[in-house]
Amino acid sequence: MIPPTTDFSLYFVTDTALCGGVERVPHVVYEAVMGGVGVVQVRDKELGDSEFSVLAKECAKAVGRAEQDSGRPAHLFVNDRLNIAADLGLNVHVGQSDAAAKEARRVLGRDLMVGLSVSSPDEARAAVAERYADVLGIGPVWATPTKNDAGPPLGPDGVTACAAFARTVGLASVAIGGINPSTATRLAGVPVDGLCVVSAIAGAEDPRHAAAEMRRLATMTLMRGRDS
């Protein structure tokens, strides 16, 4: 179930190194939400579970503070760590490992969101048929250095094919991979619900300003897509 307050227009995935270290990630999350991010995913493949749990808690607090200060709702996902998502009552985003989305849905129930990565129209079609996920992360759109295990780039046409499957049953979708201020508008006409960025915010000197600029570009791009 996607809460009606969920705004996928600009979705931010954290990168601990680009943010400047684990201690600075919650600060970047706060600034990103203040700049217009509606959904945050906490991702760190290197931390142990106990350290990641602390990071997720701090990011949840940062999102809560930003919601209060901005007057806008935001939602937090954790990447892959289903046990931590369940313990903290947070949404989870999983990959294509066997039955990951099915297990996430079983553990989290219907009150929390499950995100699922898809990298081909066939994977999108399967996700739509199974209906365990609420939102599909489609990508990579273009080659990206922030995810070394990503599949071959889909390009706008490939993302369109995947997103079209999601729309047939009312699933949300976001495009991810190589999206930044220079590339975002190339996705105009692609029927996704949002643009997902990593380095465009995590690596910015001023994350709030960077988020505001990406929000502007995402809004313009998505409006053009809805009008097409």
C-alpha positions as CSV (number, residue, x, y, z in Angstrom):
1,M,0.0,0.0,0.0
2,I,1.5,3.4,-1.0
3,P,0.5,6.1,1.4
4,P,-1.3,9.0,-0.3
5,T,1.4,11.3,1.0
6,T,4.1,9.6,-0.9
7,D,5.8,11.8,-3.5
8,F,8.2,9.8,-5.7
9,S,9.1,12.8,-7.9
10,L,12.6,13.1,-6.5
11,Y,14.0,10.0,-4.8
12,F,17.4,10.1,-3.1
13,V,19.6,7.0,-2.5
14,T,22.4,7.6,0.0
15,D,26.1,6.9,-0.7
16,T,28.2,6.9,2.5
17,A,31.5,7.8,0.8
18,L,30.0,10.5,-1.4
19,C,28.2,12.0,1.6
20,G,31.5,12.4,3.4
21,G,31.3,9.5,5.9
22,V,28.7,7.6,7.9
23,E,28.4,10.4,10.5
24,R,27.4,12.9,7.8
25,V,24.8,10.8,6.0
26,P,21.9,11.9,8.2
27,H,22.8,15.6,7.7
28,V,22.8,15.1,3.9
29,V,19.4,13.3,4.2
30,Y,18.0,16.2,6.2
31,E,19.2,18.8,3.7
32,A,18.0,16.6,0.7
33,V,14.5,16.5,2.2
34,M,14.6,20.2,2.9
35,G,15.5,20.8,-0.7
36,G,12.5,18.8,-2.1
37,V,13.3,15.1,-1.9
38,G,10.1,13.1,-1.1
39,V,11.6,9.6,-0.7
40,V,15.0,8.6,0.8
41,Q,16.6,5.2,0.6
42,V,19.5,4.4,3.0
43,R,22.0,2.2,1.2
44,D,25.4,1.0,2.5
45,K,26.7,-2.4,1.4
46,E,29.8,-2.2,3.7
47,L,28.4,-1.6,7.2
48,G,27.6,-4.5,9.5
49,D,24.0,-4.8,10.6
50,S,24.4,-3.1,13.9
51,E,26.1,-0.1,12.4
52,F,23.6,0.0,9.6
53,S,20.7,-0.1,12.1
54,V,22.2,2.9,13.9
55,L,22.5,4.7,10.5
56,A,19.0,3.9,9.5
57,K,17.7,5.2,12.9
58,E,19.6,8.5,12.5
59,C,18.3,8.9,9.0
60,A,14.8,8.3,10.1
61,K,15.2,11.0,12.7
62,A,16.7,13.3,10.1
63,V,13.7,12.7,7.8
64,G,11.3,13.4,10.7
65,R,13.0,16.7,11.5
66,A,12.9,17.8,7.9
67,E,9.2,16.9,7.7
68,Q,8.6,19.2,10.6
69,D,10.8,22.0,9.4
70,S,9.6,21.9,5.8
71,G,5.9,21.1,6.4
72,R,6.1,18.4,3.7
73,P,5.9,14.6,4.1
74,A,8.8,12.3,3.2
75,H,9.3,8.5,3.4
76,L,12.3,6.4,4.2
77,F,13.3,3.0,2.7
78,V,16.3,0.9,3.7
79,N,18.2,-1.1,1.1
80,D,18.1,-4.9,1.3
81,R,18.3,-5.2,5.2
82,L,14.9,-6.7,5.6
83,N,15.5,-7.6,9.3
84,I,16.4,-4.0,10.1
85,A,13.4,-2.7,8.1
86,A,11.1,-5.0,10.1
87,D,12.8,-4.1,13.5
88,L,12.5,-0.3,12.8
89,G,9.1,-0.3,11.0
90,L,10.6,1.0,7.8
91,N,10.0,0.4,4.1
92,V,12.5,-1.8,2.3
93,H,13.9,-1.9,-1.2
94,V,15.2,-5.2,-2.5
95,G,17.0,-6.6,-5.5
96,Q,16.3,-9.5,-7.8
97,S,17.5,-12.3,-5.5
98,D,15.2,-15.3,-5.3
99,A,11.8,-14.4,-3.8
100,A,13.2,-11.2,-2.1
101,A,10.1,-9.2,-2.8
102,K,7.8,-12.0,-1.7
103,E,9.7,-12.5,1.5
104,A,9.7,-8.7,2.1
105,R,5.9,-8.6,1.7
106,R,5.4,-11.5,4.0
107,V,7.6,-10.0,6.7
108,L,6.4,-6.3,6.5
109,G,2.7,-7.0,5.7
110,R,0.6,-4.5,3.8
111,D,1.3,-1.4,5.9
112,L,4.9,-0.8,4.7
113,M,6.1,-0.3,1.2
114,V,8.3,-2.7,-0.7
115,G,10.5,-1.5,-3.5
116,L,12.0,-3.8,-6.1
117,S,14.9,-3.2,-8.6
118,V,14.2,-4.2,-12.2
119,S,16.7,-4.0,-15.1
120,S,14.7,-5.3,-18.0
121,P,11.2,-5.4,-19.4
122,D,11.0,-9.1,-18.5
123,E,11.8,-8.4,-14.9
124,A,9.2,-5.6,-14.9
125,R,6.6,-7.9,-16.4
126,A,7.3,-10.5,-13.7
127,A,7.1,-7.9,-10.9
128,V,3.7,-6.8,-12.2
129,A,2.5,-10.4,-12.4
130,E,3.6,-11.1,-8.8
131,R,2.4,-7.9,-7.3
132,Y,4.6,-8.1,-4.2
133,A,6.3,-4.7,-4.8
134,D,4.7,-1.3,-4.6
135,V,7.3,0.6,-6.5
136,L,9.8,-0.5,-9.1
137,G,13.3,1.1,-9.4
138,I,14.0,0.8,-13.1
139,G,17.6,1.0,-14.3
140,P,20.3,1.7,-14.9
141,V,19.1,4.3,-17.3
142,W,22.7,5.2,-18.1
143,A,26.0,3.8,-16.9
144,T,26.7,4.9,-13.3
145,P,29.8,4.5,-11.1
146,T,27.7,4.3,-7.9
147,K,26.5,0.8,-8.5
148,N,29.2,-1.5,-9.9
149,D,26.9,-4.5,-10.2
150,A,24.3,-2.7,-12.3
151,G,23.2,-4.3,-15.6
152,P,23.6,-2.8,-19.1
153,P,22.0,0.7,-19.5
154,L,18.4,0.6,-20.6
155,G,18.2,4.1,-22.0
156,P,14.9,6.1,-22.1
157,D,13.3,3.6,-24.4
158,G,14.0,0.6,-22.1
159,V,12.8,2.5,-19.0
160,T,9.6,3.4,-20.9
161,A,9.0,-0.3,-21.7
162,C,9.4,-1.2,-18.0
163,A,7.4,1.7,-16.6
164,A,4.5,0.9,-19.0
165,F,4.1,-2.5,-17.4
166,A,4.0,-0.9,-13.9
167,R,1.3,1.5,-15.0
168,T,-1.0,-1.2,-16.2
169,V,-1.6,-2.3,-12.6
170,G,-1.0,0.9,-10.8
171,L,2.5,0.3,-9.5
172,A,4.7,3.3,-9.0
173,S,8.1,3.4,-10.7
174,V,11.2,5.5,-10.6
175,A,14.1,5.7,-13.0
176,I,17.7,5.4,-11.6
177,G,21.2,5.3,-13.0
178,G,23.2,8.2,-14.3
179,I,20.5,10.8,-13.6
180,N,21.9,14.3,-12.9
181,P,21.2,17.9,-13.9
182,S,22.7,17.3,-17.3
183,T,20.7,14.1,-18.2
184,A,17.3,14.5,-16.3
185,T,15.4,16.2,-19.0
186,R,16.3,13.5,-21.5
187,L,13.7,11.4,-19.7
188,A,10.8,13.7,-20.7
189,G,8.0,11.5,-22.0
190,V,9.1,8.5,-20.0
191,P,6.1,7.3,-17.9
192,V,7.8,7.0,-14.5
193,D,6.6,8.6,-11.3
194,G,10.0,9.9,-10.3
195,L,13.7,10.4,-10.9
196,C,16.1,8.7,-8.5
197,V,19.5,10.2,-7.9
198,V,22.6,9.3,-5.9
199,S,25.7,11.4,-6.6
200,A,23.8,14.5,-7.8
201,I,22.9,15.1,-4.2
202,A,25.3,12.9,-2.1
203,G,28.3,14.4,-3.8
204,A,27.1,18.0,-3.8
205,E,28.8,20.7,-1.8
206,D,25.3,22.1,-0.9
207,P,22.9,19.1,-0.8
208,R,19.9,21.3,-0.2
209,H,20.5,23.5,-3.2
210,A,21.3,20.4,-5.3
211,A,18.1,18.7,-4.3
212,A,16.1,21.9,-5.1
213,E,17.6,22.0,-8.6
214,M,17.0,18.3,-9.2
215,R,13.4,18.8,-7.9
216,R,12.9,21.6,-10.4
217,L,14.2,19.4,-13.2
218,A,12.3,16.3,-12.1
219,T,9.0,18.3,-11.9
220,M,9.5,19.7,-15.4
221,T,10.5,16.4,-16.8
222,L,7.7,14.4,-15.2
223,M,5.1,17.0,-16.3
224,R,6.3,16.7,-19.9
225,G,6.0,13.0,-19.5
226,R,2.4,13.1,-18.3
227,D,1.5,15.5,-21.2
228,S,2.9,13.1,-23.8
